[in-house]
Amino acid sequence: MLQNDAVRTLQYDSEIRVAQQPSPSESRVYDSHISITSQPRPEAPRIPLPVPIATVTGSRTFIPLSGYDCLADLPSVHIEQTFELNDGKYKTNHIQIVFNIPFPSAALTAVSSENRYVVRSPLGDAIFAASESSTEKNRLVWGAGRPFQMHLLDKTHQEALVFRKKLALGSLCCQPKSLEIWIPPGNVLGRVVQSPTFMQPEFFIEDESTGQPVFCVEGPANSGFCCFCLPRECYFKIHSGGNMRASIDHKWLASKSQYTTNIYFSDAKLTAKERALILGSAFLLEYLYFQTRF
């Protein structure tokens, strides 16, 4: 990890300094048991601190840490659903190995299971491992409209975000759907609430601190009353104050033979908190319109 590499480099740098011996040309300040009258001043320049690996965007340098702060400065993120060989065998180790090896690119089993996702950067690096927590009864009865908690773990294996969705029947489009975005240990960042419209999907992203909508998410126009009329490849735009801030699309990725949900941050000034709220809206859209495993 980046933090561990920086720590190891700092430790190596410290060992070099300790191992350095005084230059023969330096005068000895004291010899035997006498009082120290001055401190030694080596002529060699001080070894500079190592420069940690960082993500540089424009004039701003950001060192990725833990939590949702790693979303800052990213131009886009990509959500990929992962599938397991066995419904129960690899669930325990899924989060542990998600950052090290790739997963199968196609569904290998139709057995009902809790969904797993990987959130990747534009370079393909795993940012979060997302793991759904729901009951087998809810998955069987309510399908994609089931209530669940989605836990997002960062590279330090610490919980960075939690998405909580309440029960919402997909067949009733007039019933508002919502999803809450939480951060440990129990603080709400905001929520995504569906607007009761009939001609096109519309959602509002609300900030918990103000209780006011900060973004509007609009789907394709003339999509009809039915919630399942959206095509598999779909585009949503996110705006506020008449300005385009981000976009979400669901496209087929030929290189991995699967659909991915992609978020593009049009506004580079978006904060990490705002990006986390937009990420939560993408997961809600994934379940409402594109989720096919029940």
Phi and psi restraints in degrees (value plus and minus 20) as a CYANA .aco file:
   2 LEU   PHI     -82.4   -42.4
   2 LEU   PSI     -62.8   -22.8
   3 GLN   PHI     -83.9   -43.9
   3 GLN   PSI     -63.3   -23.3
   4 ASN   PHI     -84.0   -44.0
   4 ASN   PSI     -59.3   -19.3
   5 ASP   PHI     -82.3   -42.3
   5 ASP   PSI     -62.3   -22.3
   6 ALA   PHI     -85.0   -45.0
   6 ALA   PSI     -59.8   -19.8
   7 VAL   PHI     -84.7   -44.7
   7 VAL   PSI     -63.7   -23.7
   8 ARG   PHI     -83.1   -43.1
   8 ARG   PSI     -58.3   -18.3
   9 THR   PHI     -85.3   -45.3
   9 THR   PSI     -61.2   -21.2
  10 LEU   PHI     -83.7   -43.7
  10 LEU   PSI     -61.0   -21.0
  11 GLN   PHI     -84.2   -44.2
  11 GLN   PSI     -60.6   -20.6
  12 TYR   PHI     -84.3   -44.3
  12 TYR   PSI     -58.8   -18.8
  13 ASP   PHI     -83.7   -43.7
  13 ASP   PSI     -60.2   -20.2
  14 SER   PHI     -85.3   -45.3
  14 SER   PSI     -58.4   -18.4
  15 GLU   PHI     -84.4   -44.4
  15 GLU   PSI     -56.8   -16.8
  16 ILE   PHI     -82.9   -42.9
  16 ILE   PSI     -63.6   -23.6
  17 ARG   PHI     -85.8   -45.8
  17 ARG   PSI     -59.4   -19.4
  18 VAL   PHI     -86.5   -46.5
  18 VAL   PSI     -56.7   -16.7
  19 ALA   PHI     -95.1   -55.1
  19 ALA   PSI     -37.0     3.0
  20 GLN   PHI     -85.7   -45.7
  20 GLN   PSI     117.0   157.0
  21 GLN   PHI    -121.4   -81.4
  21 GLN   PSI     128.8   168.8
  22 PRO   PHI     -82.6   -42.6
  22 PRO   PSI     127.4   167.4
  23 SER   PHI     -88.3   -48.3
  23 SER   PSI     122.9   162.9
  24 PRO   PHI     -81.9   -41.9
  24 PRO   PSI     -44.3    -4.3
  25 SER   PHI     -98.2   -58.2
  25 SER   PSI     -31.9     8.1
  26 GLU   PHI     -94.5   -54.5
  26 GLU   PSI     121.0   161.0
  27 SER   PHI    -101.5   -61.5
  27 SER   PSI     122.9   162.9
  28 ARG   PHI    -100.3   -60.3
  28 ARG   PSI     110.2   150.2
  29 VAL   PHI     -99.2   -59.2
  29 VAL   PSI     -54.1   -14.1
  30 TYR   PHI    -164.1  -124.1
  30 TYR   PSI     135.3   175.3
  31 ASP   PHI    -164.8  -124.8
  31 ASP   PSI     104.2   144.2
  32 SER   PHI      50.2    90.2
  32 SER   PSI    -175.6  -135.6
  33 HIS   PHI    -111.4   -71.4
  33 HIS   PSI      63.3   103.3
  34 ILE   PHI    -152.8  -112.8
  34 ILE   PSI     146.3   186.3
  35 SER   PHI     -94.5   -54.5
  35 SER   PSI     124.9   164.9
  36 ILE   PHI     -99.6   -59.6
  36 ILE   PSI     104.4   144.4
  37 THR   PHI    -122.1   -82.1
  37 THR   PSI     -40.4    -0.4
  38 SER   PHI    -177.5  -137.5
  38 SER   PSI     140.2   180.2
  39 GLN   PHI    -114.0   -74.0
  39 GLN   PSI     126.3   166.3
  40 PRO   PHI     -87.2   -47.2
  40 PRO   PSI     122.2   162.2
  41 ARG   PHI    -144.6  -104.6
  41 ARG   PSI      72.9   112.9
  42 PRO   PHI     -85.0   -45.0
  42 PRO   PSI     125.6   165.6
  43 GLU   PHI     -99.4   -59.4
  43 GLU   PSI     -45.2    -5.2
  44 ALA   PHI     -87.2   -47.2
  44 ALA   PSI     118.7   158.7
  45 PRO   PHI     -87.3   -47.3
  45 PRO   PSI     131.9   171.9
  46 ARG   PHI     -87.6   -47.6
  46 ARG   PSI     119.2   159.2
  47 ILE   PHI     -87.5   -47.5
  47 ILE   PSI     104.6   144.6
  48 PRO   PHI     -87.6   -47.6
  48 PRO   PSI     131.9   171.9
  49 LEU   PHI     -85.4   -45.4
  49 LEU   PSI     124.9   164.9
  50 PRO   PHI     -86.4   -46.4
  50 PRO   PSI     126.8   166.8
  51 VAL   PHI    -109.4   -69.4
  51 VAL   PSI      96.2   136.2
  52 PRO   PHI     -90.3   -50.3
  52 PRO   PSI     136.7   176.7
  53 ILE   PHI     -85.9   -45.9
  53 ILE   PSI     110.7   150.7
  54 ALA   PHI    -162.2  -122.2
  54 ALA   PSI     140.6   180.6
  55 THR   PHI    -118.4   -78.4
  55 THR   PSI      98.3   138.3
  56 VAL   PHI    -125.7   -85.7
  56 VAL   PSI     105.2   145.2
  57 THR   PHI    -152.3  -112.3
  57 THR   PSI      90.5   130.5
  58 GLY   PHI      45.1    85.1
  58 GLY   PSI    -146.8  -106.8
  59 SER   PHI    -118.3   -78.3
  59 SER   PSI     -10.1    29.9
  60 ARG   PHI    -136.2   -96.2
  60 ARG   PSI     111.8   151.8
  61 THR   PHI    -130.8   -90.8
  61 THR   PSI     106.8   146.8
  62 PHE   PHI    -145.1  -105.1
  62 PHE   PSI     104.6   144.6
  63 ILE   PHI    -115.0   -75.0
  63 ILE   PSI      91.5   131.5
  64 PRO   PHI     -80.6   -40.6
  64 PRO   PSI     110.8   150.8
  65 LEU   PHI    -136.9   -96.9
  65 LEU   PSI    -160.7  -120.7
  66 SER   PHI    -125.3   -85.3
  66 SER   PSI     157.3   197.3
  67 GLY   PHI      54.5    94.5
  67 GLY   PSI    -184.1  -144.1
  68 TYR   PHI    -101.1   -61.1
  68 TYR   PSI     -19.3    20.7
  69 ASP   PHI     -83.0   -43.0
  69 ASP   PSI     -42.7    -2.7
  70 CYS   PHI     -89.7   -49.7
  70 CYS   PSI     -28.3    11.7
  71 LEU   PHI     -98.8   -58.8
  71 LEU   PSI     -38.4     1.6
  72 ALA   PHI     -83.9   -43.9
  72 ALA   PSI     119.7   159.7
  73 ASP   PHI      53.3    93.3
  73 ASP   PSI     -22.3    17.7
  74 LEU   PHI     -98.1   -58.1
  74 LEU   PSI     111.7   151.7
  75 PRO   PHI     -92.8   -52.8
  75 PRO   PSI     -43.1    -3.1
  76 SER   PHI    -183.9  -143.9
  76 SER   PSI     140.3   180.3
  77 VAL   PHI    -156.3  -116.3
  77 VAL   PSI     135.3   175.3
  78 HIS   PHI    -153.1  -113.1
  78 HIS   PSI     108.8   148.8
  79 ILE   PHI    -123.8   -83.8
  79 ILE   PSI     101.5   141.5
  80 GLU   PHI    -139.2   -99.2
  80 GLU   PSI     111.5   151.5
  81 GLN   PHI    -103.4   -63.4
  81 GLN   PSI     117.6   157.6
  82 THR   PHI    -130.5   -90.5
  82 THR   PSI     135.8   175.8
  83 PHE   PHI    -149.5  -109.5
  83 PHE   PSI     129.3   169.3
  84 GLU   PHI    -131.3   -91.3
  84 GLU   PSI     129.0   169.0
  85 LEU   PHI     -85.6   -45.6
  85 LEU   PSI     -56.8   -16.8
  86 ASN   PHI    -150.8  -110.8
  86 ASN   PSI     119.5   159.5
  87 ASP   PHI     -82.1   -42.1
  87 ASP   PSI     -49.4    -9.4
  88 GLY   PHI    -141.7  -101.7
  88 GLY   PSI     -32.9     7.1
  89 LYS   PHI     -92.7   -52.7
  89 LYS   PSI     -59.4   -19.4
  90 TYR   PHI    -127.6   -87.6
  90 TYR   PSI      -8.4    31.6
  91 LYS   PHI     -85.9   -45.9
  91 LYS   PSI     -57.2   -17.2
  92 THR   PHI     -85.6   -45.6
  92 THR   PSI     -58.2   -18.2
  93 ASN   PHI    -113.4   -73.4
  93 ASN   PSI     -19.1    20.9
  94 HIS   PHI     -80.7   -40.7
  94 HIS   PSI     -70.5   -30.5
  95 ILE   PHI     -86.7   -46.7
  95 ILE   PSI     -50.8   -10.8
  96 GLN   PHI     -90.3   -50.3
  96 GLN   PSI     -54.6   -14.6
  97 ILE   PHI    -125.1   -85.1
  97 ILE   PSI     -21.0    19.0
  98 VAL   PHI     -84.7   -44.7
  98 VAL   PSI     -46.6    -6.6
  99 PHE   PHI    -109.4   -69.4
  99 PHE   PSI     -20.4    19.6
 100 ASN   PHI    -133.5   -93.5
 100 ASN   PSI     -54.5   -14.5
 101 ILE   PHI    -152.7  -112.7
 101 ILE   PSI     132.6   172.6
 102 PRO   PHI     -94.6   -54.6
 102 PRO   PSI     144.2   184.2
 103 PHE   PHI    -131.5   -91.5
 103 PHE   PSI     141.9   181.9
 104 PRO   PHI     -76.9   -36.9
 104 PRO   PSI     124.3   164.3
 105 SER   PHI    -114.5   -74.5
 105 SER   PSI     -14.7    25.3
 106 ALA   PHI    -161.9  -121.9
 106 ALA   PSI     136.9   176.9
 107 ALA   PHI     -89.1   -49.1
 107 ALA   PSI     109.2   149.2
 108 LEU   PHI    -124.1   -84.1
 108 LEU   PSI     -29.5    10.5
 109 THR   PHI    -171.1  -131.1
 109 THR   PSI     129.5   169.5
 110 ALA   PHI    -123.1   -83.1
 110 ALA   PSI      -7.8    32.2
 111 VAL   PHI     -88.6   -48.6
 111 VAL   PSI     117.4   157.4
 112 SER   PHI     -81.2   -41.2
 112 SER   PSI     111.0   151.0
 113 SER   PHI    -174.5  -134.5
 113 SER   PSI     145.8   185.8
 114 GLU   PHI     -95.1   -55.1
 114 GLU   PSI     115.5   155.5
 115 ASN   PHI     -93.7   -53.7
 115 ASN   PSI     130.8   170.8
 116 ARG   PHI    -148.8  -108.8
 116 ARG   PSI     121.4   161.4
 117 TYR   PHI    -157.0  -117.0
 117 TYR   PSI     139.2   179.2
 118 VAL   PHI    -145.8  -105.8
 118 VAL   PSI     107.9   147.9
 119 VAL   PHI    -118.6   -78.6
 119 VAL   PSI     100.4   140.4
 120 ARG   PHI    -135.9   -95.9
 120 ARG   PSI     136.0   176.0
 121 SER   PHI    -103.0   -63.0
 121 SER   PSI     152.6   192.6
 122 PRO   PHI     -79.0   -39.0
 122 PRO   PSI     -45.0    -5.0
 123 LEU   PHI    -105.1   -65.1
 123 LEU   PSI     -21.8    18.2
 124 GLY   PHI      72.5   112.5
 124 GLY   PSI     -19.3    20.7
 125 ASP   PHI     -93.4   -53.4
 125 ASP   PSI     121.0   161.0
 126 ALA   PHI     -95.8   -55.8
 126 ALA   PSI     101.1   141.1
 127 ILE   PHI    -114.0   -74.0
 127 ILE   PSI     -69.1   -29.1
 128 PHE   PHI    -151.5  -111.5
 128 PHE   PSI     129.7   169.7
 129 ALA   PHI    -129.6   -89.6
 129 ALA   PSI      97.5   137.5
 130 ALA   PHI    -122.7   -82.7
 130 ALA   PSI     110.3   150.3
 131 SER   PHI    -150.3  -110.3
 131 SER   PSI     102.1   142.1
 132 GLU   PHI     -98.6   -58.6
 132 GLU   PSI     123.1   163.1
 133 SER   PHI    -144.6  -104.6
 133 SER   PSI      91.6   131.6
 134 SER   PHI    -173.6  -133.6
 134 SER   PSI     146.8   186.8
 135 THR   PHI    -110.0   -70.0
 135 THR   PSI     132.5   172.5
 136 GLU   PHI     -84.4   -44.4
 136 GLU   PSI     -53.1   -13.1
 137 LYS   PHI     -84.7   -44.7
 137 LYS   PSI     -65.1   -25.1
 138 ASN   PHI     -85.0   -45.0
 138 ASN   PSI     -57.4   -17.4
 139 ARG   PHI     -86.5   -46.5
 139 ARG   PSI     -55.8   -15.8
 140 LEU   PHI     -95.5   -55.5
 140 LEU   PSI     -61.0   -21.0
 141 VAL   PHI    -104.4   -64.4
 141 VAL   PSI     -66.2   -26.2
 142 TRP   PHI    -120.3   -80.3
 142 TRP   PSI     -31.2     8.8
 143 GLY   PHI      41.9    81.9
 143 GLY   PSI    -155.3  -115.3
 144 ALA   PHI     -89.3   -49.3
 144 ALA   PSI     -37.0     3.0
 145 GLY   PHI    -104.7   -64.7
 145 GLY   PSI     -12.9    27.1
 146 ARG   PHI     -86.6   -46.6
 146 ARG   PSI     133.0   173.0
 147 PRO   PHI     -97.1   -57.1
 147 PRO   PSI     127.6   167.6
 148 PHE   PHI    -181.6  -141.6
 148 PHE   PSI     149.0   189.0
 149 GLN   PHI    -141.5  -101.5
 149 GLN   PSI     113.3   153.3
 150 MET   PHI    -131.7   -91.7
 150 MET   PSI      96.9   136.9
 151 HIS   PHI    -120.1   -80.1
 151 HIS   PSI     105.5   145.5
 152 LEU   PHI    -128.8   -88.8
 152 LEU   PSI      99.2   139.2
 153 LEU   PHI    -126.8   -86.8
 153 LEU   PSI     118.8   158.8
 154 ASP   PHI    -109.7   -69.7
 154 ASP   PSI    -190.2  -150.2
 155 LYS   PHI     -89.6   -49.6
 155 LYS   PSI     -38.1     1.9
 156 THR   PHI    -106.3   -66.3
 156 THR   PSI     -13.2    26.8
 157 HIS   PHI      43.6    83.6
 157 HIS   PSI       5.0    45.0
 158 GLN   PHI    -124.5   -84.5
 158 GLN   PSI     128.2   168.2
 159 GLU   PHI     -92.3   -52.3
 159 GLU   PSI     100.1   140.1
 160 ALA   PHI    -118.8   -78.8
 160 ALA   PSI     -60.5   -20.5
 161 LEU   PHI    -163.2  -123.2
 161 LEU   PSI     134.3   174.3
 162 VAL   PHI    -155.5  -115.5
 162 VAL   PSI     106.6   146.6
 163 PHE   PHI    -125.4   -85.4
 163 PHE   PSI     110.0   150.0
 164 ARG   PHI    -141.9  -101.9
 164 ARG   PSI     100.8   140.8
 165 LYS   PHI    -136.2   -96.2
 165 LYS   PSI     113.3   153.3
 166 LYS   PHI    -108.9   -68.9
 166 LYS   PSI     148.9   188.9
 167 LEU   PHI     -84.0   -44.0
 167 LEU   PSI     109.2   149.2
 168 ALA   PHI    -169.3  -129.3
 168 ALA   PSI      98.8   138.8
 169 LEU   PHI     -94.7   -54.7
 169 LEU   PSI     105.6   145.6
 170 GLY   PHI     -87.4   -47.4
 170 GLY   PSI     -43.1    -3.1
 171 SER   PHI     -98.8   -58.8
 171 SER   PSI     -34.4     5.6
 172 LEU   PHI    -127.6   -87.6
 172 LEU   PSI      74.8   114.8
 173 CYS   PHI     -89.8   -49.8
 173 CYS   PSI     -43.6    -3.6
 174 CYS   PHI     -97.0   -57.0
 174 CYS   PSI     -30.3     9.7
 175 GLN   PHI    -103.9   -63.9
 175 GLN   PSI      99.2   139.2
 176 PRO   PHI     -83.9   -43.9
 176 PRO   PSI     116.2   156.2
 177 LYS   PHI    -125.1   -85.1
 177 LYS   PSI     128.4   168.4
 178 SER   PHI    -167.3  -127.3
 178 SER   PSI     138.8   178.8
 179 LEU   PHI    -165.8  -125.8
 179 LEU   PSI     113.3   153.3
 180 GLU   PHI    -122.1   -82.1
 180 GLU   PSI     121.0   161.0
 181 ILE   PHI    -128.2   -88.2
 181 ILE   PSI      98.8   138.8
 182 TRP   PHI    -136.3   -96.3
 182 TRP   PSI     135.5   175.5
 183 ILE   PHI    -147.4  -107.4
 183 ILE   PSI     123.9   163.9
 184 PRO   PHI     -81.7   -41.7
 184 PRO   PSI     127.9   167.9
 185 PRO   PHI    -109.1   -69.1
 185 PRO   PSI     -25.8    14.2
 186 GLY   PHI     147.6   187.6
 186 GLY   PSI      18.5    58.5
 187 ASN   PHI    -126.7   -86.7
 187 ASN   PSI     118.7   158.7
 188 VAL   PHI    -113.1   -73.1
 188 VAL   PSI     104.3   144.3
 189 LEU   PHI    -100.1   -60.1
 189 LEU   PSI     -61.2   -21.2
 190 GLY   PHI     154.2   194.2
 190 GLY   PSI    -189.3  -149.3
 191 ARG   PHI    -168.6  -128.6
 191 ARG   PSI     138.1   178.1
 192 VAL   PHI    -134.0   -94.0
 192 VAL   PSI     103.5   143.5
 193 VAL   PHI    -143.9  -103.9
 193 VAL   PSI     113.8   153.8
 194 GLN   PHI     -97.1   -57.1
 194 GLN   PSI     118.3   158.3
 195 SER   PHI    -110.0   -70.0
 195 SER   PSI     117.3   157.3
 196 PRO   PHI     -95.5   -55.5
 196 PRO   PSI      51.2    91.2
 197 THR   PHI    -128.5   -88.5
 197 THR   PSI     141.2   181.2
 198 PHE   PHI    -137.8   -97.8
 198 PHE   PSI     -42.0    -2.0
 199 MET   PHI    -109.5   -69.5
 199 MET   PSI     -48.7    -8.7
 200 GLN   PHI    -175.8  -135.8
 200 GLN   PSI     130.9   170.9
 201 PRO   PHI     -85.2   -45.2
 201 PRO   PSI     116.8   156.8
 202 GLU   PHI    -166.2  -126.2
 202 GLU   PSI     113.9   153.9
 203 PHE   PHI    -154.7  -114.7
 203 PHE   PSI     134.6   174.6
 204 PHE   PHI    -140.3  -100.3
 204 PHE   PSI     113.5   153.5
 205 ILE   PHI    -120.0   -80.0
 205 ILE   PSI      96.4   136.4
 206 GLU   PHI    -125.4   -85.4
 206 GLU   PSI     122.0   162.0
 207 ASP   PHI    -108.1   -68.1
 207 ASP   PSI     109.8   149.8
 208 GLU   PHI     -86.7   -46.7
 208 GLU   PSI     -55.0   -15.0
 209 SER   PHI     -87.1   -47.1
 209 SER   PSI     -53.9   -13.9
 210 THR   PHI    -125.4   -85.4
 210 THR   PSI     -45.1    -5.1
 211 GLY   PHI      55.2    95.2
 211 GLY   PSI     -10.6    29.4
 212 GLN   PHI    -128.3   -88.3
 212 GLN   PSI     129.6   169.6
 213 PRO   PHI     -85.4   -45.4
 213 PRO   PSI     114.7   154.7
 214 VAL   PHI    -129.3   -89.3
 214 VAL   PSI     -44.6    -4.6
 215 PHE   PHI    -158.7  -118.7
 215 PHE   PSI     133.5   173.5
 216 CYS   PHI    -139.8   -99.8
 216 CYS   PSI     109.4   149.4
 217 VAL   PHI    -126.9   -86.9
 217 VAL   PSI      99.7   139.7
 218 GLU   PHI    -138.8   -98.8
 218 GLU   PSI     111.7   151.7
 219 GLY   PHI    -111.8   -71.8
 219 GLY   PSI    -191.2  -151.2
 220 PRO   PHI     -84.8   -44.8
 220 PRO   PSI     122.5   162.5
 221 ALA   PHI     -95.0   -55.0
 221 ALA   PSI     137.5   177.5
 222 ASN   PHI      36.3    76.3
 222 ASN   PSI      19.6    59.6
 223 SER   PHI    -104.7   -64.7
 223 SER   PSI     -27.9    12.1
 224 GLY   PHI      70.0   110.0
 224 GLY   PSI     155.5   195.5
 225 PHE   PHI     -95.3   -55.3
 225 PHE   PSI     -54.4   -14.4
 226 CYS   PHI     -92.3   -52.3
 226 CYS   PSI     115.6   155.6
 227 CYS   PHI     -90.3   -50.3
 227 CYS   PSI     -35.6     4.4
 228 PHE   PHI    -122.7   -82.7
 228 PHE   PSI      -4.0    36.0
 229 CYS   PHI    -104.8   -64.8
 229 CYS   PSI     -27.0    13.0
 230 LEU   PHI     -92.5   -52.5
 230 LEU   PSI     120.1   160.1
 231 PRO   PHI     -91.1   -51.1
 231 PRO   PSI     145.5   185.5
 232 ARG   PHI     -85.7   -45.7
 232 ARG   PSI     -54.3   -14.3
 233 GLU   PHI    -120.2   -80.2
 233 GLU   PSI      94.0   134.0
 234 CYS   PHI    -159.4  -119.4
 234 CYS   PSI     138.1   178.1
 235 TYR   PHI    -152.6  -112.6
 235 TYR   PSI     112.1   152.1
 236 PHE   PHI    -143.3  -103.3
 236 PHE   PSI     118.2   158.2
 237 LYS   PHI    -130.1   -90.1
 237 LYS   PSI     123.6   163.6
 238 ILE   PHI    -139.0   -99.0
 238 ILE   PSI     102.7   142.7
 239 HIS   PHI    -160.7  -120.7
 239 HIS   PSI     144.1   184.1
 240 SER   PHI    -172.7  -132.7
 240 SER   PSI     114.3   154.3
 241 GLY   PHI      42.4    82.4
 241 GLY   PSI       6.9    46.9
 242 GLY   PHI      61.8   101.8
 242 GLY   PSI     -19.5    20.5
 243 ASN   PHI    -127.2   -87.2
 243 ASN   PSI     118.2   158.2
 244 MET   PHI     -92.8   -52.8
 244 MET   PSI     105.2   145.2
 245 ARG   PHI    -131.3   -91.3
 245 ARG   PSI     -53.6   -13.6
 246 ALA   PHI    -185.0  -145.0
 246 ALA   PSI     155.4   195.4
 247 SER   PHI    -169.3  -129.3
 247 SER   PSI     134.8   174.8
 248 ILE   PHI    -150.5  -110.5
 248 ILE   PSI     112.1   152.1
 249 ASP   PHI    -155.6  -115.6
 249 ASP   PSI     138.7   178.7
 250 HIS   PHI    -142.3  -102.3
 250 HIS   PSI      90.8   130.8
 251 LYS   PHI    -151.4  -111.4
 251 LYS   PSI     140.4   180.4
 252 TRP   PHI    -103.3   -63.3
 252 TRP   PSI     106.4   146.4
 253 LEU   PHI    -121.4   -81.4
 253 LEU   PSI      84.4   124.4
 254 ALA   PHI     -85.9   -45.9
 254 ALA   PSI     -53.7   -13.7
 255 SER   PHI     -85.8   -45.8
 255 SER   PSI     -44.6    -4.6
 256 LYS   PHI    -137.1   -97.1
 256 LYS   PSI     -17.8    22.2
 257 SER   PHI      35.1    75.1
 257 SER   PSI      27.0    67.0
 258 GLN   PHI    -179.7  -139.7
 258 GLN   PSI     143.0   183.0
 259 TYR   PHI    -103.1   -63.1
 259 TYR   PSI     125.5   165.5
 260 THR   PHI    -150.2  -110.2
 260 THR   PSI     128.7   168.7
 261 THR   PHI    -120.8   -80.8
 261 THR   PSI     100.9   140.9
 262 ASN   PHI    -136.1   -96.1
 262 ASN   PSI     116.6   156.6
 263 ILE   PHI    -134.9   -94.9
 263 ILE   PSI     105.9   145.9
 264 TYR   PHI    -136.2   -96.2
 264 TYR   PSI     100.1   140.1
 265 PHE   PHI    -109.7   -69.7
 265 PHE   PSI      83.2   123.2
 266 SER   PHI     -92.4   -52.4
 266 SER   PSI     -53.9   -13.9
 267 ASP   PHI    -116.1   -76.1
 267 ASP   PSI      94.7   134.7
 268 ALA   PHI     -91.4   -51.4
 268 ALA   PSI     -32.9     7.1
 269 LYS   PHI    -107.9   -67.9
 269 LYS   PSI     -18.0    22.0
 270 LEU   PHI     -81.6   -41.6
 270 LEU   PSI     114.3   154.3
 271 THR   PHI     -97.8   -57.8
 271 THR   PSI     146.7   186.7
 272 ALA   PHI     -82.7   -42.7
 272 ALA   PSI     -54.8   -14.8
 273 LYS   PHI     -85.1   -45.1
 273 LYS   PSI     -64.4   -24.4
 274 GLU   PHI     -85.0   -45.0
 274 GLU   PSI     -57.1   -17.1
 275 ARG   PHI     -86.8   -46.8
 275 ARG   PSI     -56.5   -16.5
 276 ALA   PHI     -85.5   -45.5
 276 ALA   PSI     -57.2   -17.2
 277 LEU   PHI     -85.7   -45.7
 277 LEU   PSI     -61.1   -21.1
 278 ILE   PHI     -85.9   -45.9
 278 ILE   PSI     -57.3   -17.3
 279 LEU   PHI     -82.0   -42.0
 279 LEU   PSI     -59.3   -19.3
 280 GLY   PHI     -83.3   -43.3
 280 GLY   PSI     -58.7   -18.7
 281 SER   PHI     -84.9   -44.9
 281 SER   PSI     -54.6   -14.6
 282 ALA   PHI     -84.6   -44.6
 282 ALA   PSI     -58.2   -18.2
 283 PHE   PHI     -88.8   -48.8
 283 PHE   PSI     -55.9   -15.9
 284 LEU   PHI     -84.8   -44.8
 284 LEU   PSI     -63.0   -23.0
 285 LEU   PHI     -83.6   -43.6
 285 LEU   PSI     -55.4   -15.4
 286 GLU   PHI     -79.4   -39.4
 286 GLU   PSI     -63.1   -23.1
 287 TYR   PHI     -98.2   -58.2
 287 TYR   PSI     -54.8   -14.8
 288 LEU   PHI     -93.9   -53.9
 288 LEU   PSI     -56.8   -16.8
 289 TYR   PHI    -139.7   -99.7
 289 TYR   PSI     -43.1    -3.1
 290 PHE   PHI    -143.1  -103.1
 290 PHE   PSI     -21.7    18.3
 291 GLN   PHI     -99.5   -59.5
 291 GLN   PSI     103.6   143.6
 292 THR   PHI    -139.2   -99.2
 292 THR   PSI     -29.9    10.1
 293 ARG   PHI    -112.6   -72.6
 293 ARG   PSI     103.9   143.9
